[in-house]
Amino acid sequence: MFIVSLSYCAPLSVIDKYIPEHKKFLEKQYGNGNFILSGRKNPRTGGVIISTIKDRKQLDKVIAQDPFFIEALAHYEITEILPTMAAQPLKFLLQD
């Protein structure tokens, strides 16, 4: 599982032009079961994605499809986590 933290490296006026394409990318990844949570940072300096992809190389291939990545609009910091505790509704995310 990975936490993907995006930090914008372009003005919000440029970011906003790519939001519809970015949302389509996110919807596709939710549909594929790759993402389980995402949202904007507050203040609006980027966003965060929680991914259930287990392989970093596969995650990199998925991230490479994001319009923000393609257009070099955001920097991506990726942290792998190995969940060991969770609230009851999230127990399915725990590692064996």
N, C-alpha and C positions, 0 to 999 in steps of 0.2 A: 504494500500500500504506500502511496506517495502523497505528500502535500506539495502542491505546485503554487508558488507565490510569484505573481506577476507584478512587476513595477513598470509603470509607463515611462517611456523615454521619448515621448512625443507630446505635443500640446493636446489638451482635451478636445479641441476643435478638430484635430486630425483623428484622434481615437474615436470620437463620435461618428465619424463617417464609416468606420469599420465595425461598429457595434452590431448591425444586422447580420453581417457575415460571420462575426464571432459567435453570435447566438445560434446560428445554424450549425456551426461547428460543435458547440456545446450540446445542442439537441441531438446531433448524430452520435456523439460519444455517450450521452445518457442512454440512448436507444441501444447502443452496442454493449451497455453494461460497464463501460470503462470509468465513468464518473458517477459519484454519488452525492456530491454537494459542491456548490460554487457560489461566488458572490463577489461584490465590490468591497474593496477596503474603504474604511471611513477614517480619515478623509479620503477622497477619491484619487488615490495615487496608483491604483492597480487593482488586482483581484486575487482570489485564492480558489484553487480547485482541489478537491479531495478525490483521488483516483484509486480504484481498486486493482489497477493493473499491477501484476506481480513482478514483471521484468522491466528493468530500467531501459533496455534497448527498445522494447516495444513502446514504452511510454514516450521515449524520444521520437519515435516514428509518428505517434499520434500527435504530439505537440507540434511537430513540423508541419502539420496540416492546418494549424490555427492561423487565420489571417493576421492576427497580431504578430505572430512569429514570422510569417512569410514577408510581411511589410516592415519588419524590424521596429515595431512600435512598442515592444515591451521586452524587458529582461526577465528571464525565468530562473528562479531559484527553486531547486527540487530537493526535497528531503524525504528519504525513505523512513517509514516507521513500521515497527513490528508490534501491532496492538496486543497487549496482554491483559488489559482490563477495559470493560465497557459497561454502559448502562444496558439494562435488559433489552431494549429494542435494537441495540447495536451488537449484541453478542455474536451475531453471524460474521462479524468482521475479525474476530479474534483468531490469532494464529494457533495452530495445533501444537 
